[in-house]
């Protein structure tokens, strides 16, 4: 008997979906030999995958709890009404019932209530104590390697052939798997935000894209000379640039946050090089190359007031260029360009960008202990790692959201790229796939990214942002031991607040760098930074031992 969620949780229970035939998605079984000519097409979705053939032969239903994403529900009445959800059910042969959960608080209320669906798509690292605690508390049903190999062979293949830490990422310390990850196919997809400058100004001044400290400062000096520029380097973006490591690199500092070298954990804001970085920021203020307002100005970029800032490839560069391309904007030759990590004196680009340093995303699809058919759930979740499943999760429904070109590659239709109803590309995609919004048990493909980030400026930015050795400093997605969670949470909160406040005070002159060691570092020690490092190191050691 399937379990229902209590109505007092404030979650929206979507009605059972009607399974219909979608355009371009037949459900006849196709053998491996018959599918060879159409391996990139949705027509091959019945091809055998290991011991599994899709659509599955079942009359059972699975209930799935998912986050309520605005980009999805703003167009369709709920998750289950999207063409993606209907296609997911049809192509797998499983009747689905979606439960749209409004936010993290509602998700945790559902867990506390104990009345669980069959599958949850969420971030288990947001559960108190992480995935291991969710397993112990009866929220996640653990999966053995043998079970995965039998019922989810395509997922196993992705794990084994991916980043060396990928298998460890979805295991508990006991060696059991806790879910199906949202996995980017390459570094290109892990690093989708970074440092941005005005490309049209660089062209006007005959300057190359800067990648050394001297070249960057020369660009900022030129920005200062422009009448419109108020913020050569926007101070409100310093935190993001510091965390990502784009500006800390020339001082030999990977990031102001956590990173590891040969397995040893470091905290950038407590390293000696952090003092050198702060000294440089102070010198920028003294030379009028950075403001000290630390206030975000929405129109600073468009109005020509900002010279160097931080943003995403989609919501940043994509948004800026889309606005500039409208003749009514009056921006003329306005252009943004991605700036790579600034190199150190030896020409090395260090970087701790969170996107590039993680082998996978935080969203995980897991089976709960209340699922009556664990084997069916595993086979269902495996689908997103098959060739046909990759097409669905990244491109949607053939003939509607994408077609196959002469080279056998999927290409988005104009319904996605130039929506007749005026939907942005992100909102249009959200109706048909989960690559850009929502996520799920899937592999995000490079083909999706290249078409989503279709502008030359976006593609070039991703290339520039990946010019670093950030992969050397990867911090695992670790889980703190139960006995350390309280101390970890308190020390982390206290230290992060103090570090953020101190950074502003150092830059504005309220605190002197002469007090860096005697006051700042000593305060970190008094707050328990050594204990914090021990806790994180122990958690990372356990991760590497999996």
Residue, then its C-alpha position, 0 to 999 in steps of 0.5 A: x500500500x502506497x503512503x500519502x503525505x499528511x496535509x498538515x505539512x503544507x505540501x501540494x499533492x499533485x494528481x495522478x498523471x495521465x499517461x499519453x503518447x507524446x510526439x516522437x516518443x514511441x513505446x515499442x521495444x527495440x533491440x540493441x541492433x535495431x537502435x544502432x542507427x538512432x542511438x541519439x534519438x528518442x526513438x531508441x528509448x526501448x533499447x535494452x540497457x544491460x539487463x533492463x529494457x525500457x519502458x518497464x513492464x509494470x502497473x505499479x506507481x511511484x510517488x516522488x517528492x520534489x522542490x517547487x521550482x518557480x520556473x517550472x510551475x510558473x508556466x505549468x500548474x504543477x510539476x506533473x503537468x509539464x511535458x517533461x513529467x509526462x514523458x518521463x512516465x511514458x518512457x520509463x513505463x512507470x505511473x508517477x505521482x508528484x508531490x511538490x514541496x514548497x521549500x526546505x522547511x516543508x521538506x524537513x517537516x515531511x521527514x519529521x512526520x515520517x509519512x514518506x513517498x517512494x522517492x525524494x529529489x532533494x539535497x540530503x546534505x541539508x538534512x541535519x547530520x547529512x546523508x548518513x544521518x538520513x539513513x540512520x533516521x529512516x529517511x533514506x534506504x541505503x543501496x549496496x553495490x551489488x543492488x546497483x550493478x543489478x538494477x542500475x547498471x548505467x548509473x554504475x557505469x557513470x560513477x565508475x568512469x567519472x571523477x575519481x571521487x564520484x563513487x565516494x560522493x554518493x556513499x556513506x562511510x559504511x560503503x553503502x550508496x544513498x542515492x542517484x546523483x545529478x552529475x555534470x559530464x565535464x568541468x565545463x558544466x561545473x564552472x558556470x560563473x566567474x569574473x566579468x569585464x567590459x569586452x567593448x572597452x578592452x577592444x576600444x583600448x586595444x587591450x587583451x583579456x587580462x590574466x596577470x595582476x599587472x594587466x588587471x590593474x592596467x584595465x582598472x586604471x583605464x576604467x577609472x579614467x572613464x566618466x561613467x565609471x564609479x566602481x572599477x572593481x565593485x566591492x559588493x562582488x569581492x566576497x564572490x570573487x574571493x571565494x571563487x579564487x579568481x583574485x586570490x590566486x596571484x598571492x598563492x591563495x586558492x580561495x578564502x574558504x576551505x581547500x585541500x592540498x594532498x588531503x590536508x585541509x586549509x582555511x584560506x582566511x587563516x593563511x598568511x597569504x590572506x594578509x597579502x591579498x587584503x593588502x592588495x585590496x586596500x591598495x586598490x581602495x587607496x588608488x581609487x580602483x575599488x569602492x568601499x560601499x559594498x552595496x549592489x547596484x543593479x544598474x551599475x553594469x548597464x549604466x557603465x558604472x562598473x568595470x570588473x564584477x562577478x556573475x553567472x554565464x546564464x543569469x549574468x552574461x546571458x542576461x546582460x547581452x540579451x538586454x544589450x542586444x535590444x535596440x531599445x536599450x541604447x547600449x550600442x556596442x556593449x559587450x561582456x567578457x569572461x576574465x580567467x583566474x589571475x596568475x601568480x608570479x610563476x604564471x600559475x592560475x590557482x582557483x578554488x571555485x566551488x563549481x569546478x572543485x566538486x565532481x557532482x551537484x548537491x541534488x540527489x534522488x533517493x529511495x525511502x524505506x517506505x518504498x514497496x518496490x525498491x528494485x522498480x525504483x532503482x530501475x526507474x532512477x537508472x533511466x536518466x543515465x541511459x542515452x535515451x534518458x540523457x536526451x530526455x533530461x537535457x533536451x526533452x521531447x523530440x519533435x517538440x523541444x528538440x530535433x535530431x540534425x543531420x549529424x545525429x545531434x540533438x538541437x533545441x527547437x525555436x520553442x526553446x530558443x525563441x519561444x512564441x509566448x515570450x518565455x525566457x530560454x530557462x523557463x521554456x526549458x523547464x517545461x521539457x527537461x531538467x538540465x537547467x532547472x530542477x535537476x534529478x537523477x541524470x547526467x548533464x551533457x555538454x551539448x545542453x550547455x553549449x546550446x543553453x549558453x549559445x552566445x560566443x561571449x558565454x562560451x568564451x567565458x566558460x573557457x576562460x573560467x576553466x583556465x586554472x588548476x582548481x581540480x587539484x584543491x578539490x574539497x569533498x562533500x564531507x559529512x561531520x561526525x554526529x558527536x561533532x555537529x554541534x561544535x562544528x555548527x557553532x564554530x563555523x557560524x561564529x568564524x564566518x561572521x567574524x571573517x566577513x566583518x573583518x574583511x570589510x573593516x580591513x578594507x575600509x581601514x577600521x582595522x589595521x593590517x598590523x593587527x592581522x596576527x595579534x588580533x585577527x588570527x588570535x581571535x580565530x583561535x579563541x573562537x575555536x578554529x583549530x578544533x574546527x580544522x580538526x573536525x573537518x579534517x576528520x570528516x575528509x579523512x573518512x570520505x577518502x577512506x570510503 
